[in-house]
Amino acid sequence: MSPRPKKIRLLVGTRKGAFMLSSDLTRKTWKLQGPFLKGAEVNDMMLDTRGQPTLYAAATSYWFGTTVQRSTDWGKTWTQSEGGVRFPDGSDKKVERVWCVAASPHDTKTLYAGVDPGALFRSDDGGVNWTEIASLNNHPTRSKWNPGAAGLTVHSISYHPTDPKRMFVGISAAGVFATADGGASWEPRNAGVLADFMADKYPEVGQCVHHLELHPARPDVLYQQNHCGVYRSDNAGKTWKDISKGLPSRFGFSIQIHPHDPKTIYVIPEEGAEFRATPKGRFAVYVSRNRGGTWKALTKGLPQQNAFIHVHRQAMSVDALKPHGIYVGASQGILYASRNEGRSWELIAEHLPQITSVHTALV
């Protein structure tokens, strides 16, 4: 049995390194540490607690390129992967940026990393070495994939909780892909998802999924925030239902699921592709407690005037406490937290560099 957690940590990636906030389980006061990896843009940072607690960061340096960095001493020292995250010699593709890192729940060593340009890598030794998943990276539909504003990125990795051969990835702009055979083959799963920027409005691939999530209690129910709406699938992505009605905008980046209730989801709408900020200068997290049937704005403690705020796709997170907490970091370097499932909010950090990701860990 795992020991009962005593602390919560928020792992924050920014355009100028990474930061960590720590609190006891009351979550009333927070201690800020960092910056770590000062010379790098950190697109993602997560804590792997499957064995010795290890931090992993998707870090990109102007001088030294992009890689996955890891630390076993809470950020005091970092080691990068030995061979880097790169395509084999002779490949026509080059890794521009590591976008996300995710630990498999099925063993203590396997990690996946999503990268630009639209590719997935796997490590079976805790991030020391990485190999590409050629079955996805060279998918027959790849000629129909196109970069979004941030590039052609694999940014979302969702694992089936009991079947190690099943997983899902979100790619912008290509859509959702699923494997049921451990990555030997991949199937596009985008039926019913709009791509209003294309001639074919409902193509097989080419949709711009912004973030993808599943809940371990209902792993065949997927949710995504898309460039063109919020969607739910009840059959592992084979078909999707538009659940955007009731939101002030169909556009947005982040989406999260209640840790204990797979029917409850949170999104942060933003004004369309051109503006990318909260509608009418009102910062709100929207909640649906019935799988996207209806929505309610959660605003107490959040600025409601002149707050033109942008939240990146990986910059909202939830913890697993009861009541659970919700955390939102913005490109303006501000970080808001709710200790009561969004009923009220507090500003817990400000004046940070542009925030790109927020993750939680109980230790």
N, C-alpha and C positions, 0 to 999 in steps of 0.2 A: 504494500500500500504506500502511495506517495505521501510524504509529509504534508500537513496542512499548510497552505501558503501563509506567509506573514507579511509580504509586501506586494505592491503592484508597481510595475515599471512601465512607463510610456517610452517607446523607442521612436524617435523623431528624425526623419531624414530631411535635409534641407539642401539648398543650392550651395551652401558653404559649410560642408561637414554635417555631422550628426550630433544629436543631443539626447540625453536621457533624463526623464523626470521620475522621481521615486516618492512613494508615500506608503504609510501603513494602510490597512484595509478600510479605515474610515474615509480615506481619500479627502480629508479636510485641508491638509497642507501638503505642499509639494516641494521637493528639493531638485534644483536643476543642475545637471552636470554636462560638461562639454565646453566647446565643441571637440568632437573626435574627428579624425581624418580631415583636418582643416583644409588641405589642398585639393579636396575632391568634392564633386557634387554627389550626394548620396540619394539615389532614387528610392532606395528601400533599405530598411534595417529591421531584422527580426531576431528574437531570442529562441534558440533551440534548447529545449529542456529535456530531451529524450535521454541524455546522459549528463555529462558535465555541462553546466550551462555555457552556451557558446553563442556569441553575437555574430551574425552574418550581415554584411553590408554590401549592397550593389553600388560600387563607387566608381566614378569616372573622373579622371584627372586630365586637365588640358595637356600636361606634359607627358604623363605616363600611361595614358589610355584607360581602358575600362576593365574591371575585374571584380571578383568577389573577395572581399576581405573578411577575415574571421579573428575573433578575440575570445580568449578563455579567461581573461582577468578583468572583465567589465569595462573594456575599452582602453585600459592603460597601454597595452601593446596590441599590434595588429599584424597578421601574416596573410599575404595574398596567396591564392591558389598557385601551385607550382608551375603548371603548364599554361595558366591563364584560361580564360574562356574564349576559345577561338575555333574557327573552322579548320579542318585539315588542310595541309599544304595542297595547293592546286585548286582549291575551291574558288568559285566566282563570287563568293559572298565574304563580307568582312563584318565582324562584330563592332558596331558603332557605340553601343551602350548596353550594359546589363540593366534590365528594367526592374526585375523582381526576383526574389529568392524564396523558396517554400520548402519546408521539411516534410517528408512523407510520414504519415502516422503509422506506417506498417513495419518500420524497422528503425534502427538507431543511427543509420549512416547515410541513407539516401536523401539527396536534395535535388531539386530542379531549379533551373534559372531560366527566366524568359528574357529575350534580348531583342534589340533592333539590329538587323532587319528581320523581323517576323520569324524567330527561331527559338527552339527549346533545347536546353542542355541538361544533362544529368550527371550527378556525382554519386558514386557508391562508396566513397571513403571520407565522408564528412567535409567535402569541399576542397580536398587537396587537388584532385584531378577532375576534369570535366570532359564529357564526350557529347557530341551533338546527336539529337534524335532525328536522323535523316528522313525517317518515314513521314514526319510532319514538315520538316524544313524543306523537303523536296516534293511536297504534296502535288498531285496532278493538277490541282486547281490554282497553284501558286501564281501563274501568269495573270490571274484575275484579282490578286491581292494588290492593294495600293496603300501607300503611306498616308496617315492622317497628319494633323498639324505637328504632332510630336514624333513622327516617323512611323515606320512599320514595326509595331511592337507587340510582343507577347507579354502581357501585363497582368493577367489573372490566371492562377493555377488552383484548381479545386479538386480535391481528392475524394473518392468514394470512401466512406469510413470503414467498411468491412471487406471490400473486394479490392485487393492491391492492383488488379489488372485494369481497373476502371479509373479514369480521370478526365477532366475537362480543362480546356484552356480558352481564354478570350484573346483575340488578336484584333488590333486596330490597324488598318481596316480590312478585315477578312471575315470576322465573325467568330462563332463558337465552334470548336472542334472537340470530338470525343473519341477516346480509345477504350475498347473493352478487352484488349489483348496485351496489355502491358506496354503499349507504345509501338507494337509491330505495325499497326495500321491506324488510320484516323479517318473519321467521318465528319463532314460538315453538318452542323445541326442549327439551321437558321430559318426553317420554314415559319412564315408568319411575321418575320421581323422586317420592318420597313427600312429601305435605303433610299430616301427621297432625293438624294443627290445623284442618283444613277438613272440611266434610261429605263432599265428594268428595275422597277421599284421593289420587287421581292425576289432577288436573285438567289442562286444556290450559295454563293459566297460573295463577299465584298461589303457586308454590313460592318458598321463601325461600332462594335461593342466597346463601351467605356469601362465597365467593371462587371465582374461575374462572381456570384456567390452561391453556395449551397449550405444547407444545415445538416449536420450529422444525423439528426433524428428523422429527416425526410430527404435522403440523398437523391431521390429522383425528382425533387422539386427544386428547380433552379430559378434564380432571379438575375436579371441584368438591367443596369442603367445603360442605355444606348444613346448614341448621337440623336436618334430619332424616336425616343420614348423609353418608358420603363416596361419591362416584360417579365412574365412568369411562364415557366414550362412545368407541367405536371408529369411529363414522361421523359425525363432525362434529356431534354433539349430537342426531342424529335419534332415537336411543334411548340409554338409560343403564342401567348395571349397578351395583347396590349392592355396594360393596367394603368395607363397614364391619366385617365379621366379624373378630374378633381385637383390636379396639380397646376400651378401657375405657368409651368413650362414643361415641355417634353424633354428638353435638353438638360444634361447634367453629367457628372462624372462618378460620384461615389454612391455606393449602396451597401447597406449592412443588414444583417438579420439578427433579431433578438436571440441571445445565446440559449434561452430556455424555451422559446416559443417560435416554431418555424412559420407561424402564420403572421408574425409581426415583422415589418421591415421599415427601414429608414432610408430616406434619400434627401439630397440637397439640390433642388432645381436651380438652374441658371438660365439666363437669357441666351438664346441661340448661339450658333457657332461663331458669329462675328464679335459678340460682346463678351461672353463668358464671365458673367458676374451675376450675383443674386438679383432677382427681379425687383424693380422699383426701389432699389437700395435698401431692401429689408432682408436681413439675414435670418433664415428659418430652416430648421430641420423638419421635414414632413414625415409623419408616421402613419402607417396603415396597420391595423390590427386584424384585418380580415383578408390577407393575401393580395392586397391591392384593390379591394372593392371600394373602399372609401379612404380619404386622406384627411389628416389634421395637422395644422402647423404648430410646432413647438417653438415658442419664441421667448418665454420668460427669461430675462437676463441677457438675451441677444440683441444687438443694436438693430433698431427698426427705422432709422433715418440715415440717409447718406452712407449706407454700408454696402458699397459695391464690391463684394467679396467673392473671390474665386477659390474653390476647394478642389485640389487635384484628386485623381481617381483613387489613390491609395491613402488619402489623408483623413479618412474617417474610420474609427475602430470602436469596438465594444469590448468590455471585460466580461468575465463569467461570474461575477459576484451577484448577490441578491440583496437589494435590487441592483441590477447591473448598471454600469457606467457607460456613457457614450462620450467619445472624444473627437473633436474636429479641429484640424489645423488648416490654416489658410495661407494663401500665397503672400499675404501681407505680414506674415511672421507672427500671427496671433494663434493661440491655442485655447479653445474652450472645452470645458468638461461639465458633464452632468452626472451627479451621484444617484439620481432618482429616475432613471429611464427617460430622461428628456423633459421632465416636468419643469425643471429650472436649470439654469446654466450659470457657470462662473468662468471668468477669465483667469487661467492659471499660468500663462506665459505670454509675453509680448516682446516686440522688438527683436525677434529671431530672424534669421535669413528666411527667404521664401521656403515654406514648408512643402515638401513633396510627398511625405508618407508619415503615417502614424500607426503604430501597432502596440498592443498591450501584452503584458506577460505577468502572470502570478507566480511568485517565487517564495 
